[in-house]
Amino acid sequence: MKAVSFREYVQEILKTAEYKPCEDYNCVIAIARALPGCMTQGRNAEEARELLIDAIETWILGAIKDGEDLPEVNGCCLALTIQGEKSEATYA
């Protein structure tokens, strides 16, 4: 397992994202399957992706704040710095 930065972790999650057209509402649904319940929608795939990045970042920060474990994604886990020092623990 490789410890990565916040930005790299978000990019790994984006690699596993799914985008589905929703004809009923004329939009594209974006789903981050690695993060339970993390999804959004946009008018097109580009907007859905941009909004999904925000949703992923919010999901991760909320999980960290709540002390939840973050999932390993594509062999990567989020490396955290606590009070200016590298943490021995990584989240996976």
PDB file of N, CA, C and O in Angstrom:
ATOM      1  N   MET A   1       0.847  -1.175   0.000  1.00  0.00           N
ATOM      2  CA  MET A   1       0.000   0.000   0.000  1.00  0.00           C
ATOM      3  C   MET A   1       0.891   1.235   0.000  1.00  0.00           C
ATOM      4  O   MET A   1       1.869   1.306   0.744  1.00  0.00           O
ATOM      5  N   LYS A   2       0.551   2.190  -0.824  1.00  0.00           N
ATOM      6  CA  LYS A   2       1.329   3.411  -0.985  1.00  0.00           C
ATOM      7  C   LYS A   2       0.595   4.586  -0.344  1.00  0.00           C
ATOM      8  O   LYS A   2      -0.577   4.819  -0.639  1.00  0.00           O
ATOM      9  N   ALA A   3       1.276   5.328   0.532  1.00  0.00           N
ATOM     10  CA  ALA A   3       0.693   6.526   1.145  1.00  0.00           C
ATOM     11  C   ALA A   3       0.872   7.697   0.184  1.00  0.00           C
ATOM     12  O   ALA A   3       1.980   7.962  -0.284  1.00  0.00           O
ATOM     13  N   VAL A   4      -0.231   8.400  -0.108  1.00  0.00           N
ATOM     14  CA  VAL A   4      -0.198   9.490  -1.080  1.00  0.00           C
ATOM     15  C   VAL A   4      -0.777  10.771  -0.487  1.00  0.00           C
ATOM     16  O   VAL A   4      -1.417  10.756   0.565  1.00  0.00           O
ATOM     17  N   SER A   5      -0.539  11.870  -1.182  1.00  0.00           N
ATOM     18  CA  SER A   5      -1.061  13.171  -0.757  1.00  0.00           C
ATOM     19  C   SER A   5      -2.572  13.241  -0.978  1.00  0.00           C
ATOM     20  O   SER A   5      -3.158  12.385  -1.640  1.00  0.00           O
ATOM     21  N   PHE A   6      -3.178  14.265  -0.419  1.00  0.00           N
ATOM     22  CA  PHE A   6      -4.615  14.480  -0.574  1.00  0.00           C
ATOM     23  C   PHE A   6      -4.987  14.552  -2.057  1.00  0.00           C
ATOM     24  O   PHE A   6      -5.921  13.886  -2.504  1.00  0.00           O
ATOM     25  N   ARG A   7      -4.252  15.358  -2.805  1.00  0.00           N
ATOM     26  CA  ARG A   7      -4.535  15.527  -4.229  1.00  0.00           C
ATOM     27  C   ARG A   7      -4.411  14.197  -4.984  1.00  0.00           C
ATOM     28  O   ARG A   7      -5.255  13.873  -5.820  1.00  0.00           O
ATOM     29  N   GLU A   8      -3.369  13.440  -4.689  1.00  0.00           N
ATOM     30  CA  GLU A   8      -3.192  12.146  -5.353  1.00  0.00           C
ATOM     31  C   GLU A   8      -4.304  11.169  -4.982  1.00  0.00           C
ATOM     32  O   GLU A   8      -4.767  10.398  -5.823  1.00  0.00           O
ATOM     33  N   TYR A   9      -4.725  11.205  -3.728  1.00  0.00           N
ATOM     34  CA  TYR A   9      -5.807  10.321  -3.265  1.00  0.00           C
ATOM     35  C   TYR A   9      -7.103  10.647  -4.009  1.00  0.00           C
ATOM     36  O   TYR A   9      -7.813   9.742  -4.448  1.00  0.00           O
ATOM     37  N   VAL A  10      -7.409  11.928  -4.148  1.00  0.00           N
ATOM     38  CA  VAL A  10      -8.601  12.339  -4.884  1.00  0.00           C
ATOM     39  C   VAL A  10      -8.507  11.863  -6.335  1.00  0.00           C
ATOM     40  O   VAL A  10      -9.498  11.392  -6.894  1.00  0.00           O
ATOM     41  N   GLN A  11      -7.332  11.982  -6.947  1.00  0.00           N
ATOM     42  CA  GLN A  11      -7.148  11.537  -8.326  1.00  0.00           C
ATOM     43  C   GLN A  11      -7.364  10.031  -8.469  1.00  0.00           C
ATOM     44  O   GLN A  11      -7.935   9.578  -9.462  1.00  0.00           O
ATOM     45  N   GLU A  12      -6.916   9.260  -7.494  1.00  0.00           N
ATOM     46  CA  GLU A  12      -7.133   7.811  -7.539  1.00  0.00           C
ATOM     47  C   GLU A  12      -8.626   7.482  -7.451  1.00  0.00           C
ATOM     48  O   GLU A  12      -9.111   6.582  -8.137  1.00  0.00           O
ATOM     49  N   ILE A  13      -9.336   8.206  -6.618  1.00  0.00           N
ATOM     50  CA  ILE A  13     -10.782   8.000  -6.510  1.00  0.00           C
ATOM     51  C   ILE A  13     -11.468   8.357  -7.830  1.00  0.00           C
ATOM     52  O   ILE A  13     -12.374   7.654  -8.277  1.00  0.00           O
ATOM     53  N   LEU A  14     -11.029   9.455  -8.449  1.00  0.00           N
ATOM     54  CA  LEU A  14     -11.607   9.858  -9.731  1.00  0.00           C
ATOM     55  C   LEU A  14     -11.410   8.799 -10.811  1.00  0.00           C
ATOM     56  O   LEU A  14     -12.254   8.649 -11.695  1.00  0.00           O
ATOM     57  N   LYS A  15     -10.309   8.071 -10.747  1.00  0.00           N
ATOM     58  CA  LYS A  15     -10.053   7.010 -11.734  1.00  0.00           C
ATOM     59  C   LYS A  15     -11.106   5.905 -11.661  1.00  0.00           C
ATOM     60  O   LYS A  15     -11.326   5.195 -12.642  1.00  0.00           O
ATOM     61  N   THR A  16     -11.749   5.758 -10.522  1.00  0.00           N
ATOM     62  CA  THR A  16     -12.757   4.703 -10.355  1.00  0.00           C
ATOM     63  C   THR A  16     -14.183   5.242 -10.451  1.00  0.00           C
ATOM     64  O   THR A  16     -15.143   4.495 -10.258  1.00  0.00           O
ATOM     65  N   ALA A  17     -14.325   6.523 -10.745  1.00  0.00           N
ATOM     66  CA  ALA A  17     -15.651   7.148 -10.799  1.00  0.00           C
ATOM     67  C   ALA A  17     -16.448   6.626 -11.992  1.00  0.00           C
ATOM     68  O   ALA A  17     -15.891   6.231 -13.016  1.00  0.00           O
ATOM     69  N   GLU A  18     -17.760   6.638 -11.825  1.00  0.00           N
ATOM     70  CA  GLU A  18     -18.686   6.255 -12.892  1.00  0.00           C
ATOM     71  C   GLU A  18     -19.536   7.465 -13.258  1.00  0.00           C
ATOM     72  O   GLU A  18     -19.928   8.257 -12.400  1.00  0.00           O
ATOM     73  N   TYR A  19     -19.807   7.586 -14.538  1.00  0.00           N
ATOM     74  CA  TYR A  19     -20.645   8.674 -15.039  1.00  0.00           C
ATOM     75  C   TYR A  19     -21.781   8.044 -15.834  1.00  0.00           C
ATOM     76  O   TYR A  19     -21.551   7.257 -16.751  1.00  0.00           O
ATOM     77  N   LYS A  20     -23.016   8.404 -15.468  1.00  0.00           N
ATOM     78  CA  LYS A  20     -24.186   7.815 -16.110  1.00  0.00           C
ATOM     79  C   LYS A  20     -25.138   8.925 -16.554  1.00  0.00           C
ATOM     80  O   LYS A  20     -25.450   9.828 -15.778  1.00  0.00           O
ATOM     81  N   PRO A  21     -25.595   8.855 -17.800  1.00  0.00           N
ATOM     82  CA  PRO A  21     -26.598   9.834 -18.216  1.00  0.00           C
ATOM     83  C   PRO A  21     -27.931   9.544 -17.540  1.00  0.00           C
ATOM     84  O   PRO A  21     -28.311   8.388 -17.358  1.00  0.00           O
ATOM     85  N   CYS A  22     -28.617  10.588 -17.180  1.00  0.00           N
ATOM     86  CA  CYS A  22     -29.952  10.460 -16.590  1.00  0.00           C
ATOM     87  C   CYS A  22     -30.921  11.202 -17.507  1.00  0.00           C
ATOM     88  O   CYS A  22     -31.028  12.428 -17.471  1.00  0.00           O
ATOM     89  N   GLU A  23     -31.615  10.433 -18.317  1.00  0.00           N
ATOM     90  CA  GLU A  23     -32.513  11.033 -19.298  1.00  0.00           C
ATOM     91  C   GLU A  23     -33.725  11.702 -18.653  1.00  0.00           C
ATOM     92  O   GLU A  23     -34.256  12.673 -19.193  1.00  0.00           O
ATOM     93  N   ASP A  24     -34.163  11.194 -17.510  1.00  0.00           N
ATOM     94  CA  ASP A  24     -35.327  11.774 -16.840  1.00  0.00           C
ATOM     95  C   ASP A  24     -35.107  13.238 -16.455  1.00  0.00           C
ATOM     96  O   ASP A  24     -36.038  14.043 -16.493  1.00  0.00           O
ATOM     97  N   TYR A  25     -33.871  13.575 -16.085  1.00  0.00           N
ATOM     98  CA  TYR A  25     -33.580  14.930 -15.624  1.00  0.00           C
ATOM     99  C   TYR A  25     -32.587  15.649 -16.528  1.00  0.00           C
ATOM    100  O   TYR A  25     -32.123  16.740 -16.198  1.00  0.00           O
ATOM    101  N   ASN A  26     -32.256  15.041 -17.674  1.00  0.00           N
ATOM    102  CA  ASN A  26     -31.337  15.631 -18.637  1.00  0.00           C
ATOM    103  C   ASN A  26     -30.037  16.090 -17.971  1.00  0.00           C
ATOM    104  O   ASN A  26     -29.649  17.254 -18.064  1.00  0.00           O
ATOM    105  N   CYS A  27     -29.376  15.141 -17.295  1.00  0.00           N
ATOM    106  CA  CYS A  27     -28.131  15.447 -16.604  1.00  0.00           C
ATOM    107  C   CYS A  27     -27.219  14.220 -16.643  1.00  0.00           C
ATOM    108  O   CYS A  27     -27.585  13.171 -17.174  1.00  0.00           O
ATOM    109  N   VAL A  28     -26.042  14.372 -16.078  1.00  0.00           N
ATOM    110  CA  VAL A  28     -25.094  13.270 -15.934  1.00  0.00           C
ATOM    111  C   VAL A  28     -24.861  13.065 -14.440  1.00  0.00           C
ATOM    112  O   VAL A  28     -24.565  14.013 -13.714  1.00  0.00           O
ATOM    113  N   ILE A  29     -24.998  11.827 -13.993  1.00  0.00           N
ATOM    114  CA  ILE A  29     -24.762  11.487 -12.590  1.00  0.00           C
ATOM    115  C   ILE A  29     -23.328  10.980 -12.462  1.00  0.00           C
ATOM    116  O   ILE A  29     -22.892  10.133 -13.242  1.00  0.00           O
ATOM    117  N   ALA A  30     -22.604  11.494 -11.483  1.00  0.00           N
ATOM    118  CA  ALA A  30     -21.220  11.091 -11.216  1.00  0.00           C
ATOM    119  C   ALA A  30     -21.180  10.409  -9.852  1.00  0.00           C
ATOM    120  O   ALA A  30     -21.681  10.943  -8.862  1.00  0.00           O
ATOM    121  N   ILE A  31     -20.577   9.218  -9.814  1.00  0.00           N
ATOM    122  CA  ILE A  31     -20.561   8.415  -8.594  1.00  0.00           C
ATOM    123  C   ILE A  31     -19.131   8.020  -8.255  1.00  0.00           C
ATOM    124  O   ILE A  31     -18.412   7.487  -9.100  1.00  0.00           O
ATOM    125  N   ALA A  32     -18.719   8.280  -7.019  1.00  0.00           N
ATOM    126  CA  ALA A  32     -17.418   7.832  -6.524  1.00  0.00           C
ATOM    127  C   ALA A  32     -17.667   6.548  -5.737  1.00  0.00           C
ATOM    128  O   ALA A  32     -17.910   6.597  -4.532  1.00  0.00           O
ATOM    129  N   ARG A  33     -17.610   5.418  -6.404  1.00  0.00           N
ATOM    130  CA  ARG A  33     -17.943   4.127  -5.787  1.00  0.00           C
ATOM    131  C   ARG A  33     -17.058   3.797  -4.590  1.00  0.00           C
ATOM    132  O   ARG A  33     -17.491   3.068  -3.698  1.00  0.00           O
ATOM    133  N   ALA A  34     -15.845   4.308  -4.546  1.00  0.00           N
ATOM    134  CA  ALA A  34     -14.931   4.017  -3.438  1.00  0.00           C
ATOM    135  C   ALA A  34     -15.381   4.658  -2.130  1.00  0.00           C
ATOM    136  O   ALA A  34     -14.951   4.252  -1.050  1.00  0.00           O
ATOM    137  N   LEU A  35     -16.251   5.665  -2.237  1.00  0.00           N
ATOM    138  CA  LEU A  35     -16.722   6.401  -1.061  1.00  0.00           C
ATOM    139  C   LEU A  35     -18.233   6.253  -0.968  1.00  0.00           C
ATOM    140  O   LEU A  35     -18.961   6.899  -1.722  1.00  0.00           O
ATOM    141  N   PRO A  36     -18.712   5.427  -0.070  1.00  0.00           N
ATOM    142  CA  PRO A  36     -20.158   5.172   0.024  1.00  0.00           C
ATOM    143  C   PRO A  36     -20.991   6.450   0.100  1.00  0.00           C
ATOM    144  O   PRO A  36     -20.768   7.312   0.950  1.00  0.00           O
ATOM    145  N   GLY A  37     -21.950   6.544  -0.809  1.00  0.00           N
ATOM    146  CA  GLY A  37     -22.859   7.687  -0.821  1.00  0.00           C
ATOM    147  C   GLY A  37     -22.330   8.934  -1.482  1.00  0.00           C
ATOM    148  O   GLY A  37     -23.021   9.953  -1.509  1.00  0.00           O
ATOM    149  N   CYS A  38     -21.125   8.887  -2.017  1.00  0.00           N
ATOM    150  CA  CYS A  38     -20.527  10.075  -2.632  1.00  0.00           C
ATOM    151  C   CYS A  38     -20.911  10.140  -4.105  1.00  0.00           C
ATOM    152  O   CYS A  38     -20.413   9.373  -4.930  1.00  0.00           O
ATOM    153  N   MET A  39     -21.807  11.071  -4.414  1.00  0.00           N
ATOM    154  CA  MET A  39     -22.269  11.233  -5.793  1.00  0.00           C
ATOM    155  C   MET A  39     -22.771  12.645  -6.002  1.00  0.00           C
ATOM    156  O   MET A  39     -23.024  13.379  -5.046  1.00  0.00           O
ATOM    157  N   THR A  40     -22.910  13.012  -7.249  1.00  0.00           N
ATOM    158  CA  THR A  40     -23.443  14.325  -7.597  1.00  0.00           C
ATOM    159  C   THR A  40     -23.982  14.262  -9.017  1.00  0.00           C
ATOM    160  O   THR A  40     -24.003  13.195  -9.630  1.00  0.00           O
ATOM    161  N   GLN A  41     -24.412  15.389  -9.535  1.00  0.00           N
ATOM    162  CA  GLN A  41     -24.877  15.439 -10.916  1.00  0.00           C
ATOM    163  C   GLN A  41     -24.535  16.784 -11.514  1.00  0.00           C
ATOM    164  O   GLN A  41     -24.357  17.773 -10.803  1.00  0.00           O
ATOM    165  N   GLY A  42     -24.444  16.808 -12.843  1.00  0.00           N
ATOM    166  CA  GLY A  42     -24.178  18.048 -13.560  1.00  0.00           C
ATOM    167  C   GLY A  42     -24.908  18.050 -14.885  1.00  0.00           C
ATOM    168  O   GLY A  42     -25.464  17.034 -15.300  1.00  0.00           O
ATOM    169  N   ARG A  43     -24.905  19.186 -15.542  1.00  0.00           N
ATOM    170  CA  ARG A  43     -25.589  19.307 -16.831  1.00  0.00           C
ATOM    171  C   ARG A  43     -24.924  18.463 -17.917  1.00  0.00           C
ATOM    172  O   ARG A  43     -25.575  18.028 -18.867  1.00  0.00           O
ATOM    173  N   ASN A  44     -23.597  18.235 -17.759  1.00  0.00           N
ATOM    174  CA  ASN A  44     -22.842  17.418 -18.712  1.00  0.00           C
ATOM    175  C   ASN A  44     -21.736  16.701 -17.946  1.00  0.00           C
ATOM    176  O   ASN A  44     -21.578  16.907 -16.743  1.00  0.00           O
ATOM    177  N   ALA A  45     -20.972  15.862 -18.637  1.00  0.00           N
ATOM    178  CA  ALA A  45     -19.936  15.063 -17.966  1.00  0.00           C
ATOM    179  C   ALA A  45     -18.862  15.947 -17.331  1.00  0.00           C
ATOM    180  O   ALA A  45     -18.379  15.650 -16.238  1.00  0.00           O
ATOM    181  N   GLU A  46     -18.491  17.020 -18.005  1.00  0.00           N
ATOM    182  CA  GLU A  46     -17.457  17.911 -17.469  1.00  0.00           C
ATOM    183  C   GLU A  46     -17.905  18.561 -16.156  1.00  0.00           C
ATOM    184  O   GLU A  46     -17.155  18.585 -15.180  1.00  0.00           O
ATOM    185  N   GLU A  47     -19.115  19.078 -16.141  1.00  0.00           N
ATOM    186  CA  GLU A  47     -19.633  19.693 -14.920  1.00  0.00           C
ATOM    187  C   GLU A  47     -19.795  18.653 -13.811  1.00  0.00           C
ATOM    188  O   GLU A  47     -19.484  18.920 -12.650  1.00  0.00           O
ATOM    189  N   ALA A  48     -20.283  17.470 -14.177  1.00  0.00           N
ATOM    190  CA  ALA A  48     -20.450  16.405 -13.177  1.00  0.00           C
ATOM    191  C   ALA A  48     -19.105  16.037 -12.561  1.00  0.00           C
ATOM    192  O   ALA A  48     -19.026  15.814 -11.353  1.00  0.00           O
ATOM    193  N   ARG A  49     -18.044  15.969 -13.368  1.00  0.00           N
ATOM    194  CA  ARG A  49     -16.709  15.642 -12.851  1.00  0.00           C
ATOM    195  C   ARG A  49     -16.216  16.721 -11.891  1.00  0.00           C
ATOM    196  O   ARG A  49     -15.698  16.411 -10.819  1.00  0.00           O
ATOM    197  N   GLU A  50     -16.375  17.981 -12.273  1.00  0.00           N
ATOM    198  CA  GLU A  50     -15.942  19.076 -11.396  1.00  0.00           C
ATOM    199  C   GLU A  50     -16.694  19.055 -10.064  1.00  0.00           C
ATOM    200  O   GLU A  50     -16.101  19.249  -9.003  1.00  0.00           O
ATOM    201  N   LEU A  51     -17.980  18.821 -10.133  1.00  0.00           N
ATOM    202  CA  LEU A  51     -18.770  18.749  -8.903  1.00  0.00           C
ATOM    203  C   LEU A  51     -18.422  17.508  -8.088  1.00  0.00           C
ATOM    204  O   LEU A  51     -18.498  17.528  -6.859  1.00  0.00           O
ATOM    205  N   LEU A  52     -18.039  16.421  -8.775  1.00  0.00           N
ATOM    206  CA  LEU A  52     -17.637  15.210  -8.054  1.00  0.00           C
ATOM    207  C   LEU A  52     -16.338  15.434  -7.293  1.00  0.00           C
ATOM    208  O   LEU A  52     -16.171  14.910  -6.192  1.00  0.00           O
ATOM    209  N   ILE A  53     -15.425  16.198  -7.858  1.00  0.00           N
ATOM    210  CA  ILE A  53     -14.181  16.516  -7.137  1.00  0.00           C
ATOM    211  C   ILE A  53     -14.521  17.200  -5.819  1.00  0.00           C
ATOM    212  O   ILE A  53     -13.973  16.839  -4.778  1.00  0.00           O
ATOM    213  N   ASP A  54     -15.418  18.181  -5.850  1.00  0.00           N
ATOM    214  CA  ASP A  54     -15.845  18.860  -4.616  1.00  0.00           C
ATOM    215  C   ASP A  54     -16.488  17.882  -3.642  1.00  0.00           C
ATOM    216  O   ASP A  54     -16.215  17.923  -2.442  1.00  0.00           O
ATOM    217  N   ALA A  55     -17.343  17.001  -4.160  1.00  0.00           N
ATOM    218  CA  ALA A  55     -18.023  16.027  -3.297  1.00  0.00           C
ATOM    219  C   ALA A  55     -17.027  15.067  -2.654  1.00  0.00           C
ATOM    220  O   ALA A  55     -17.158  14.734  -1.476  1.00  0.00           O
ATOM    221  N   ILE A  56     -16.031  14.621  -3.421  1.00  0.00           N
ATOM    222  CA  ILE A  56     -14.997  13.715  -2.889  1.00  0.00           C
ATOM    223  C   ILE A  56     -14.218  14.409  -1.781  1.00  0.00           C
ATOM    224  O   ILE A  56     -14.019  13.841  -0.707  1.00  0.00           O
ATOM    225  N   GLU A  57     -13.781  15.628  -2.038  1.00  0.00           N
ATOM    226  CA  GLU A  57     -13.012  16.364  -1.031  1.00  0.00           C
ATOM    227  C   GLU A  57     -13.822  16.567   0.242  1.00  0.00           C
ATOM    228  O   GLU A  57     -13.295  16.404   1.343  1.00  0.00           O
ATOM    229  N   THR A  58     -15.090  16.919   0.103  1.00  0.00           N
ATOM    230  CA  THR A  58     -15.960  17.110   1.265  1.00  0.00           C
ATOM    231  C   THR A  58     -16.152  15.795   2.013  1.00  0.00           C
ATOM    232  O   THR A  58     -16.116  15.774   3.243  1.00  0.00           O
ATOM    233  N   TRP A  59     -16.355  14.700   1.287  1.00  0.00           N
ATOM    234  CA  TRP A  59     -16.546  13.378   1.898  1.00  0.00           C
ATOM    235  C   TRP A  59     -15.309  12.993   2.704  1.00  0.00           C
ATOM    236  O   TRP A  59     -15.426  12.544   3.844  1.00  0.00           O
ATOM    237  N   ILE A  60     -14.131  13.166   2.121  1.00  0.00           N
ATOM    238  CA  ILE A  60     -12.883  12.797   2.804  1.00  0.00           C
ATOM    239  C   ILE A  60     -12.697  13.630   4.072  1.00  0.00           C
ATOM    240  O   ILE A  60     -12.410  13.083   5.137  1.00  0.00           O
ATOM    241  N   LEU A  61     -12.857  14.935   3.962  1.00  0.00           N
ATOM    242  CA  LEU A  61     -12.660  15.808   5.125  1.00  0.00           C
ATOM    243  C   LEU A  61     -13.662  15.497   6.230  1.00  0.00           C
ATOM    244  O   LEU A  61     -13.314  15.528   7.411  1.00  0.00           O
ATOM    245  N   GLY A  62     -14.893  15.201   5.858  1.00  0.00           N
ATOM    246  CA  GLY A  62     -15.895  14.817   6.855  1.00  0.00           C
ATOM    247  C   GLY A  62     -15.524  13.522   7.551  1.00  0.00           C
ATOM    248  O   GLY A  62     -15.681  13.399   8.765  1.00  0.00           O
ATOM    249  N   ALA A  63     -15.032  12.552   6.787  1.00  0.00           N
ATOM    250  CA  ALA A  63     -14.632  11.270   7.369  1.00  0.00           C
ATOM    251  C   ALA A  63     -13.460  11.455   8.335  1.00  0.00           C
ATOM    252  O   ALA A  63     -13.437  10.866   9.415  1.00  0.00           O
ATOM    253  N   ILE A  64     -12.496  12.274   7.937  1.00  0.00           N
ATOM    254  CA  ILE A  64     -11.342  12.534   8.813  1.00  0.00           C
ATOM    255  C   ILE A  64     -11.822  13.209  10.102  1.00  0.00           C
ATOM    256  O   ILE A  64     -11.430  12.815  11.200  1.00  0.00           O
ATOM    257  N   LYS A  65     -12.667  14.222   9.956  1.00  0.00           N
ATOM    258  CA  LYS A  65     -13.189  14.941  11.130  1.00  0.00           C
ATOM    259  C   LYS A  65     -13.926  14.000  12.075  1.00  0.00           C
ATOM    260  O   LYS A  65     -13.821  14.131  13.294  1.00  0.00           O
ATOM    261  N   ASP A  66     -14.671  13.049  11.511  1.00  0.00           N
ATOM    262  CA  ASP A  66     -15.444  12.104  12.314  1.00  0.00           C
ATOM    263  C   ASP A  66     -14.630  10.904  12.788  1.00  0.00           C
ATOM    264  O   ASP A  66     -15.162  10.027  13.470  1.00  0.00           O
ATOM    265  N   GLY A  67     -13.343  10.854  12.432  1.00  0.00           N
ATOM    266  CA  GLY A  67     -12.473   9.763  12.874  1.00  0.00           C
ATOM    267  C   GLY A  67     -12.711   8.445  12.152  1.00  0.00           C
ATOM    268  O   GLY A  67     -12.341   7.384  12.656  1.00  0.00           O
ATOM    269  N   GLU A  68     -13.323   8.505  10.980  1.00  0.00           N
ATOM    270  CA  GLU A  68     -13.596   7.288  10.220  1.00  0.00           C
ATOM    271  C   GLU A  68     -12.356   6.849   9.438  1.00  0.00           C
ATOM    272  O   GLU A  68     -11.500   7.664   9.093  1.00  0.00           O
ATOM    273  N   ASP A  69     -12.281   5.564   9.170  1.00  0.00           N
ATOM    274  CA  ASP A  69     -11.217   5.030   8.331  1.00  0.00           C
ATOM    275  C   ASP A  69     -11.531   5.324   6.877  1.00  0.00           C
ATOM    276  O   ASP A  69     -12.680   5.214   6.449  1.00  0.00           O
ATOM    277  N   LEU A  70     -10.514   5.697   6.122  1.00  0.00           N
ATOM    278  CA  LEU A  70     -10.676   5.934   4.696  1.00  0.00           C
ATOM    279  C   LEU A  70     -10.314   4.669   3.935  1.00  0.00           C
ATOM    280  O   LEU A  70      -9.409   3.941   4.344  1.00  0.00           O
ATOM    281  N   PRO A  71     -11.001   4.398   2.842  1.00  0.00           N
ATOM    282  CA  PRO A  71     -10.722   3.177   2.098  1.00  0.00           C
ATOM    283  C   PRO A  71      -9.413   3.249   1.314  1.00  0.00           C
ATOM    284  O   PRO A  71      -8.972   4.327   0.913  1.00  0.00           O
ATOM    285  N   GLU A  72      -8.814   2.109   1.107  1.00  0.00           N
ATOM    286  CA  GLU A  72      -7.688   2.004   0.192  1.00  0.00           C
ATOM    287  C   GLU A  72      -8.277   2.055  -1.217  1.00  0.00           C
ATOM    288  O   GLU A  72      -9.273   1.392  -1.504  1.00  0.00           O
ATOM    289  N   VAL A  73      -7.660   2.840  -2.086  1.00  0.00           N
ATOM    290  CA  VAL A  73      -8.148   2.978  -3.457  1.00  0.00           C
ATOM    291  C   VAL A  73      -6.981   2.748  -4.411  1.00  0.00           C
ATOM    292  O   VAL A  73      -5.977   3.458  -4.358  1.00  0.00           O
ATOM    293  N   ASN A  74      -7.118   1.766  -5.270  1.00  0.00           N
ATOM    294  CA  ASN A  74      -6.063   1.431  -6.241  1.00  0.00           C
ATOM    295  C   ASN A  74      -4.707   1.235  -5.566  1.00  0.00           C
ATOM    296  O   ASN A  74      -3.679   1.637  -6.111  1.00  0.00           O
ATOM    297  N   GLY A  75      -4.698   0.628  -4.397  1.00  0.00           N
ATOM    298  CA  GLY A  75      -3.452   0.371  -3.676  1.00  0.00           C
ATOM    299  C   GLY A  75      -2.896   1.582  -2.957  1.00  0.00           C
ATOM    300  O   GLY A  75      -1.762   1.552  -2.480  1.00  0.00           O
ATOM    301  N   CYS A  76      -3.682   2.657  -2.871  1.00  0.00           N
ATOM    302  CA  CYS A  76      -3.224   3.896  -2.235  1.00  0.00           C
ATOM    303  C   CYS A  76      -4.058   4.222  -1.004  1.00  0.00           C
ATOM    304  O   CYS A  76      -5.249   3.919  -0.941  1.00  0.00           O
ATOM    305  N   CYS A  77      -3.408   4.845  -0.033  1.00  0.00           N
ATOM    306  CA  CYS A  77      -4.099   5.345   1.149  1.00  0.00           C
ATOM    307  C   CYS A  77      -3.658   6.782   1.368  1.00  0.00           C
ATOM    308  O   CYS A  77      -2.612   7.203   0.875  1.00  0.00           O
ATOM    309  N   LEU A  78      -4.450   7.517   2.099  1.00  0.00           N
ATOM    310  CA  LEU A  78      -4.151   8.920   2.356  1.00  0.00           C
ATOM    311  C   LEU A  78      -3.141   9.038   3.484  1.00  0.00           C
ATOM    312  O   LEU A  78      -3.354   8.504   4.573  1.00  0.00           O
ATOM    313  N   ALA A  79      -2.040   9.738   3.226  1.00  0.00           N
ATOM    314  CA  ALA A  79      -1.046  10.017   4.263  1.00  0.00           C
ATOM    315  C   ALA A  79      -1.445  11.318   4.946  1.00  0.00           C
ATOM    316  O   ALA A  79      -1.759  12.305   4.280  1.00  0.00           O
ATOM    317  N   LEU A  80      -1.431  11.316   6.264  1.00  0.00           N
ATOM    318  CA  LEU A  80      -1.832  12.506   7.010  1.00  0.00           C
ATOM    319  C   LEU A  80      -0.672  13.069   7.812  1.00  0.00           C
ATOM    320  O   LEU A  80       0.184  12.331   8.301  1.00  0.00           O
ATOM    321  N   THR A  81      -0.657  14.376   7.937  1.00  0.00           N
ATOM    322  CA  THR A  81       0.291  15.052   8.812  1.00  0.00           C
ATOM    323  C   THR A  81      -0.517  15.580   9.984  1.00  0.00           C
ATOM    324  O   THR A  81      -1.517  16.274   9.796  1.00  0.00           O
ATOM    325  N   ILE A  82      -0.080  15.251  11.198  1.00  0.00           N
ATOM    326  CA  ILE A  82      -0.789  15.680  12.387  1.00  0.00           C
ATOM    327  C   ILE A  82       0.103  16.625  13.175  1.00  0.00           C
ATOM    328  O   ILE A  82       1.210  16.257  13.566  1.00  0.00           O
ATOM    329  N   GLN A  83      -0.374  17.843  13.410  1.00  0.00           N
ATOM    330  CA  GLN A  83       0.338  18.875  14.157  1.00  0.00           C
ATOM    331  C   GLN A  83       1.762  19.059  13.657  1.00  0.00           C
ATOM    332  O   GLN A  83       2.703  19.159  14.445  1.00  0.00           O
ATOM    333  N   GLY A  84       1.909  19.104  12.312  1.00  0.00           N
ATOM    334  CA  GLY A  84       3.213  19.402  11.721  1.00  0.00           C
ATOM    335  C   GLY A  84       4.173  18.236  11.665  1.00  0.00           C
ATOM    336  O   GLY A  84       5.286  18.395  11.164  1.00  0.00           O
ATOM    337  N   GLU A  85       3.794  17.071  12.157  1.00  0.00           N
ATOM    338  CA  GLU A  85       4.671  15.909  12.088  1.00  0.00           C
ATOM    339  C   GLU A  85       4.001  14.819  11.286  1.00  0.00           C
ATOM    340  O   GLU A  85       2.776  14.701  11.272  1.00  0.00           O
ATOM    341  N   LYS A  86       4.818  14.020  10.617  1.00  0.00           N
ATOM    342  CA  LYS A  86       4.274  12.894   9.856  1.00  0.00           C
ATOM    343  C   LYS A  86       3.659  11.891  10.824  1.00  0.00           C
ATOM    344  O   LYS A  86       4.251  11.546  11.847  1.00  0.00           O
ATOM    345  N   SER A  87       2.489  11.443  10.487  1.00  0.00           N
ATOM    346  CA  SER A  87       1.821  10.428  11.295  1.00  0.00           C
ATOM    347  C   SER A  87       2.352   9.060  10.929  1.00  0.00           C
ATOM    348  O   SER A  87       2.563   8.767   9.752  1.00  0.00           O
ATOM    349  N   GLU A  88       2.569   8.228  11.917  1.00  0.00           N
ATOM    350  CA  GLU A  88       2.987   6.848  11.669  1.00  0.00           C
ATOM    351  C   GLU A  88       1.850   6.069  11.027  1.00  0.00           C
ATOM    352  O   GLU A  88       2.083   5.149  10.243  1.00  0.00           O
ATOM    353  N   ALA A  89       0.648   6.432  11.355  1.00  0.00           N
ATOM    354  CA  ALA A  89      -0.509   5.719  10.832  1.00  0.00           C
ATOM    355  C   ALA A  89      -0.957   6.341   9.518  1.00  0.00           C
ATOM    356  O   ALA A  89      -0.920   7.559   9.344  1.00  0.00           O
ATOM    357  N   THR A  90      -1.371   5.499   8.618  1.00  0.00           N
ATOM    358  CA  THR A  90      -2.008   5.962   7.395  1.00  0.00           C
ATOM    359  C   THR A  90      -3.410   5.422   7.393  1.00  0.00           C
ATOM    360  O   THR A  90      -3.693   4.432   8.067  1.00  0.00           O
ATOM    361  N   TYR A  91      -4.276   6.035   6.665  1.00  0.00           N
ATOM    362  CA  TYR A  91      -5.667   5.568   6.590  1.00  0.00           C
ATOM    363  C   TYR A  91      -5.840   4.677   5.388  1.00  0.00           C
ATOM    364  O   TYR A  91      -5.477   5.029   4.266  1.00  0.00           O
ATOM    365  N   ALA A  92      -6.395   3.529   5.645  1.00  0.00           N
ATOM    366  CA  ALA A  92      -6.702   2.610   4.537  1.00  0.00           C
ATOM    367  C   ALA A  92      -7.922   1.800   4.916  1.00  0.00           C
ATOM    368  O   ALA A  92      -8.370   0.958   4.137  1.00  0.00           O
TER     369      ALA A  92
END
